[in-house]
């Protein structure tokens, strides 16, 4: 299976504040992106799935990648 690169934008509640995030991830399909985001923020910030709001998921080309780790994998 071929992996695709996605740019994810959203926000999550951290205490009384709302944090905005943008992440780039590689995945086989869009459904895997949700699980990766929930697992990543859950492990780093100890927040639950219902505190994370994913607003936008876009497939991007390798030329549009900004994240140096993802760029190295492409």
MODELLER restraints for C-alpha pairs under 7 A, 6 or more apart:
rsr = mdl.restraints
at = mdl.atoms
rsr.add(forms.Gaussian(group=physical.xy_distance, feature=features.Distance(at['CA:1:A'], at['CA:28:A']), mean=6.90, stdev=0.5))
rsr.add(forms.Gaussian(group=physical.xy_distance, feature=features.Distance(at['CA:2:A'], at['CA:28:A']), mean=6.28, stdev=0.5))
rsr.add(forms.Gaussian(group=physical.xy_distance, feature=features.Distance(at['CA:3:A'], at['CA:26:A']), mean=6.17, stdev=0.5))
rsr.add(forms.Gaussian(group=physical.xy_distance, feature=features.Distance(at['CA:3:A'], at['CA:27:A']), mean=5.16, stdev=0.5))
rsr.add(forms.Gaussian(group=physical.xy_distance, feature=features.Distance(at['CA:3:A'], at['CA:28:A']), mean=4.40, stdev=0.5))
rsr.add(forms.Gaussian(group=physical.xy_distance, feature=features.Distance(at['CA:4:A'], at['CA:26:A']), mean=5.55, stdev=0.5))
rsr.add(forms.Gaussian(group=physical.xy_distance, feature=features.Distance(at['CA:4:A'], at['CA:27:A']), mean=5.54, stdev=0.5))
rsr.add(forms.Gaussian(group=physical.xy_distance, feature=features.Distance(at['CA:4:A'], at['CA:28:A']), mean=5.91, stdev=0.5))
rsr.add(forms.Gaussian(group=physical.xy_distance, feature=features.Distance(at['CA:5:A'], at['CA:24:A']), mean=6.92, stdev=0.5))
rsr.add(forms.Gaussian(group=physical.xy_distance, feature=features.Distance(at['CA:5:A'], at['CA:25:A']), mean=5.73, stdev=0.5))
rsr.add(forms.Gaussian(group=physical.xy_distance, feature=features.Distance(at['CA:5:A'], at['CA:26:A']), mean=4.51, stdev=0.5))
rsr.add(forms.Gaussian(group=physical.xy_distance, feature=features.Distance(at['CA:5:A'], at['CA:27:A']), mean=6.51, stdev=0.5))
rsr.add(forms.Gaussian(group=physical.xy_distance, feature=features.Distance(at['CA:5:A'], at['CA:59:A']), mean=5.80, stdev=0.5))
rsr.add(forms.Gaussian(group=physical.xy_distance, feature=features.Distance(at['CA:5:A'], at['CA:60:A']), mean=5.71, stdev=0.5))
rsr.add(forms.Gaussian(group=physical.xy_distance, feature=features.Distance(at['CA:5:A'], at['CA:61:A']), mean=6.88, stdev=0.5))
rsr.add(forms.Gaussian(group=physical.xy_distance, feature=features.Distance(at['CA:6:A'], at['CA:24:A']), mean=5.58, stdev=0.5))
rsr.add(forms.Gaussian(group=physical.xy_distance, feature=features.Distance(at['CA:6:A'], at['CA:25:A']), mean=5.40, stdev=0.5))
rsr.add(forms.Gaussian(group=physical.xy_distance, feature=features.Distance(at['CA:6:A'], at['CA:26:A']), mean=6.24, stdev=0.5))
rsr.add(forms.Gaussian(group=physical.xy_distance, feature=features.Distance(at['CA:6:A'], at['CA:57:A']), mean=6.48, stdev=0.5))
rsr.add(forms.Gaussian(group=physical.xy_distance, feature=features.Distance(at['CA:6:A'], at['CA:58:A']), mean=5.42, stdev=0.5))
rsr.add(forms.Gaussian(group=physical.xy_distance, feature=features.Distance(at['CA:6:A'], at['CA:59:A']), mean=4.35, stdev=0.5))
rsr.add(forms.Gaussian(group=physical.xy_distance, feature=features.Distance(at['CA:6:A'], at['CA:60:A']), mean=5.63, stdev=0.5))
rsr.add(forms.Gaussian(group=physical.xy_distance, feature=features.Distance(at['CA:7:A'], at['CA:22:A']), mean=6.95, stdev=0.5))
rsr.add(forms.Gaussian(group=physical.xy_distance, feature=features.Distance(at['CA:7:A'], at['CA:23:A']), mean=5.73, stdev=0.5))
rsr.add(forms.Gaussian(group=physical.xy_distance, feature=features.Distance(at['CA:7:A'], at['CA:24:A']), mean=4.44, stdev=0.5))
rsr.add(forms.Gaussian(group=physical.xy_distance, feature=features.Distance(at['CA:7:A'], at['CA:25:A']), mean=6.57, stdev=0.5))
rsr.add(forms.Gaussian(group=physical.xy_distance, feature=features.Distance(at['CA:7:A'], at['CA:57:A']), mean=5.78, stdev=0.5))
rsr.add(forms.Gaussian(group=physical.xy_distance, feature=features.Distance(at['CA:7:A'], at['CA:58:A']), mean=5.30, stdev=0.5))
rsr.add(forms.Gaussian(group=physical.xy_distance, feature=features.Distance(at['CA:7:A'], at['CA:59:A']), mean=6.36, stdev=0.5))
rsr.add(forms.Gaussian(group=physical.xy_distance, feature=features.Distance(at['CA:7:A'], at['CA:60:A']), mean=6.67, stdev=0.5))
rsr.add(forms.Gaussian(group=physical.xy_distance, feature=features.Distance(at['CA:8:A'], at['CA:22:A']), mean=5.53, stdev=0.5))
rsr.add(forms.Gaussian(group=physical.xy_distance, feature=features.Distance(at['CA:8:A'], at['CA:23:A']), mean=5.20, stdev=0.5))
rsr.add(forms.Gaussian(group=physical.xy_distance, feature=features.Distance(at['CA:8:A'], at['CA:24:A']), mean=6.19, stdev=0.5))
rsr.add(forms.Gaussian(group=physical.xy_distance, feature=features.Distance(at['CA:8:A'], at['CA:56:A']), mean=5.75, stdev=0.5))
rsr.add(forms.Gaussian(group=physical.xy_distance, feature=features.Distance(at['CA:8:A'], at['CA:57:A']), mean=4.61, stdev=0.5))
rsr.add(forms.Gaussian(group=physical.xy_distance, feature=features.Distance(at['CA:8:A'], at['CA:58:A']), mean=6.61, stdev=0.5))
rsr.add(forms.Gaussian(group=physical.xy_distance, feature=features.Distance(at['CA:9:A'], at['CA:21:A']), mean=5.77, stdev=0.5))
rsr.add(forms.Gaussian(group=physical.xy_distance, feature=features.Distance(at['CA:9:A'], at['CA:22:A']), mean=4.50, stdev=0.5))
rsr.add(forms.Gaussian(group=physical.xy_distance, feature=features.Distance(at['CA:9:A'], at['CA:23:A']), mean=6.66, stdev=0.5))
rsr.add(forms.Gaussian(group=physical.xy_distance, feature=features.Distance(at['CA:9:A'], at['CA:54:A']), mean=6.21, stdev=0.5))
rsr.add(forms.Gaussian(group=physical.xy_distance, feature=features.Distance(at['CA:9:A'], at['CA:55:A']), mean=5.76, stdev=0.5))
rsr.add(forms.Gaussian(group=physical.xy_distance, feature=features.Distance(at['CA:9:A'], at['CA:56:A']), mean=5.15, stdev=0.5))
rsr.add(forms.Gaussian(group=physical.xy_distance, feature=features.Distance(at['CA:9:A'], at['CA:57:A']), mean=6.58, stdev=0.5))
rsr.add(forms.Gaussian(group=physical.xy_distance, feature=features.Distance(at['CA:10:A'], at['CA:20:A']), mean=5.88, stdev=0.5))
rsr.add(forms.Gaussian(group=physical.xy_distance, feature=features.Distance(at['CA:10:A'], at['CA:21:A']), mean=5.50, stdev=0.5))
rsr.add(forms.Gaussian(group=physical.xy_distance, feature=features.Distance(at['CA:10:A'], at['CA:22:A']), mean=6.68, stdev=0.5))
rsr.add(forms.Gaussian(group=physical.xy_distance, feature=features.Distance(at['CA:10:A'], at['CA:53:A']), mean=5.56, stdev=0.5))
rsr.add(forms.Gaussian(group=physical.xy_distance, feature=features.Distance(at['CA:10:A'], at['CA:54:A']), mean=4.35, stdev=0.5))
rsr.add(forms.Gaussian(group=physical.xy_distance, feature=features.Distance(at['CA:10:A'], at['CA:55:A']), mean=4.73, stdev=0.5))
rsr.add(forms.Gaussian(group=physical.xy_distance, feature=features.Distance(at['CA:10:A'], at['CA:56:A']), mean=6.61, stdev=0.5))
rsr.add(forms.Gaussian(group=physical.xy_distance, feature=features.Distance(at['CA:11:A'], at['CA:18:A']), mean=6.51, stdev=0.5))
rsr.add(forms.Gaussian(group=physical.xy_distance, feature=features.Distance(at['CA:11:A'], at['CA:19:A']), mean=5.38, stdev=0.5))
rsr.add(forms.Gaussian(group=physical.xy_distance, feature=features.Distance(at['CA:11:A'], at['CA:20:A']), mean=4.24, stdev=0.5))
rsr.add(forms.Gaussian(group=physical.xy_distance, feature=features.Distance(at['CA:11:A'], at['CA:21:A']), mean=5.68, stdev=0.5))
rsr.add(forms.Gaussian(group=physical.xy_distance, feature=features.Distance(at['CA:11:A'], at['CA:52:A']), mean=6.11, stdev=0.5))
rsr.add(forms.Gaussian(group=physical.xy_distance, feature=features.Distance(at['CA:11:A'], at['CA:53:A']), mean=5.35, stdev=0.5))
rsr.add(forms.Gaussian(group=physical.xy_distance, feature=features.Distance(at['CA:11:A'], at['CA:54:A']), mean=6.59, stdev=0.5))
rsr.add(forms.Gaussian(group=physical.xy_distance, feature=features.Distance(at['CA:12:A'], at['CA:18:A']), mean=5.63, stdev=0.5))
rsr.add(forms.Gaussian(group=physical.xy_distance, feature=features.Distance(at['CA:12:A'], at['CA:19:A']), mean=5.39, stdev=0.5))
rsr.add(forms.Gaussian(group=physical.xy_distance, feature=features.Distance(at['CA:12:A'], at['CA:20:A']), mean=6.67, stdev=0.5))
rsr.add(forms.Gaussian(group=physical.xy_distance, feature=features.Distance(at['CA:12:A'], at['CA:51:A']), mean=5.56, stdev=0.5))
rsr.add(forms.Gaussian(group=physical.xy_distance, feature=features.Distance(at['CA:12:A'], at['CA:52:A']), mean=4.38, stdev=0.5))
rsr.add(forms.Gaussian(group=physical.xy_distance, feature=features.Distance(at['CA:12:A'], at['CA:53:A']), mean=5.94, stdev=0.5))
rsr.add(forms.Gaussian(group=physical.xy_distance, feature=features.Distance(at['CA:13:A'], at['CA:19:A']), mean=6.29, stdev=0.5))
rsr.add(forms.Gaussian(group=physical.xy_distance, feature=features.Distance(at['CA:13:A'], at['CA:51:A']), mean=5.56, stdev=0.5))
rsr.add(forms.Gaussian(group=physical.xy_distance, feature=features.Distance(at['CA:13:A'], at['CA:52:A']), mean=6.82, stdev=0.5))
rsr.add(forms.Gaussian(group=physical.xy_distance, feature=features.Distance(at['CA:24:A'], at['CA:67:A']), mean=6.62, stdev=0.5))
rsr.add(forms.Gaussian(group=physical.xy_distance, feature=features.Distance(at['CA:27:A'], at['CA:33:A']), mean=6.44, stdev=0.5))
rsr.add(forms.Gaussian(group=physical.xy_distance, feature=features.Distance(at['CA:38:A'], at['CA:49:A']), mean=5.84, stdev=0.5))
rsr.add(forms.Gaussian(group=physical.xy_distance, feature=features.Distance(at['CA:41:A'], at['CA:47:A']), mean=6.61, stdev=0.5))
rsr.add(forms.Gaussian(group=physical.xy_distance, feature=features.Distance(at['CA:42:A'], at['CA:48:A']), mean=6.01, stdev=0.5))
rsr.add(forms.Gaussian(group=physical.xy_distance, feature=features.Distance(at['CA:62:A'], at['CA:74:A']), mean=6.64, stdev=0.5))
rsr.add(forms.Gaussian(group=physical.xy_distance, feature=features.Distance(at['CA:65:A'], at['CA:71:A']), mean=6.08, stdev=0.5))
